[in-house]
Amino acid sequence: MDIDILMAPIIIFMIFVAPIWLILHYRSKRQVSQGLTAEEYETIKELAAKAEQMSDRINTLEAILDAEAPEWRNKL
């Protein structure tokens, strides 16, 4: 009796859920292994350029602060 109760959910799982689960799993693995798209690569390049600009600005601001208030680093 207990085995009959468990057989229906197991059969439903094996017929419907497991194949869909496997298909989605391997599809996501394939997408990850393909690497970056051209759009993602361009976005990364833009972000790297912006980060470089921010770094230059921070260096400029630190140079200005060093000239005008030499002890500003010690206040932190």
C-alpha atoms as one frame of an Amber mdcrd trajectory, in Angstrom:
protein
   0.000   0.000   0.000   2.771   2.447   0.892   4.642   1.642  -2.308   1.574
   2.415  -4.427   1.298   5.856  -2.828   4.924   6.642  -3.654   4.878   5.246
  -7.189   2.577   7.908  -8.674   4.719  10.909  -7.620   7.904   9.101  -8.666
   6.494   8.293 -12.110   5.246  11.861 -12.582   8.649  13.189 -11.534  10.529
  10.876 -13.904   8.273  11.624 -16.894   7.742  15.368 -16.552  10.016  17.074
 -14.036  13.356  15.295 -14.541  13.615  15.822 -18.339  12.694  19.519 -18.076
  15.143  19.923 -15.211  17.954  18.296 -17.214  17.224  20.341 -20.338  17.254
  23.612 -18.439  20.381  22.631 -16.516  22.439  21.807 -19.584  21.108  24.813
 -21.507  22.340  27.108 -18.738  25.701  25.297 -18.673  26.069  25.855 -22.433
  25.242  29.562 -22.115  27.818  30.017 -19.372  30.532  28.242 -21.356  29.921
  30.362 -24.473  31.464  33.420 -22.831  30.552  37.075 -23.203  28.360  38.463
 -25.931  29.505  41.457 -27.958  27.150  43.699 -25.996  28.501  42.487 -22.655
  32.058  42.966 -23.882  31.287  46.567 -24.945  29.672  47.254 -21.571  32.767
  45.974 -19.782  34.991  48.166 -21.956  32.850  51.224 -21.157  32.944  50.455
 -17.436  36.722  50.029 -17.546  37.090  53.411 -19.289  34.866  55.074 -16.679
  36.857  53.464 -13.883  40.069  54.810 -15.427  38.552  58.318 -15.608  37.458
  58.079 -11.977  40.932  56.984 -10.968  42.436  59.990 -12.746  39.947  62.319
 -11.049  40.684  60.842  -7.628  44.415  61.293  -8.185  43.823  64.921  -9.222
  41.651  65.590  -6.171  44.225  64.019  -3.868  46.961  66.180  -5.408  44.833
  69.307  -4.859  44.113  68.309  -1.264  47.792  67.553  -0.648  48.698  71.047
  -1.890  45.969  72.902  -0.001  45.625  70.835   3.193  48.665  68.578   3.690
  47.260  67.009   6.885  43.968  65.834   5.353  45.098  62.198   5.278  45.874
  62.184   9.007  42.363  63.412   9.876  40.856  60.131   8.736
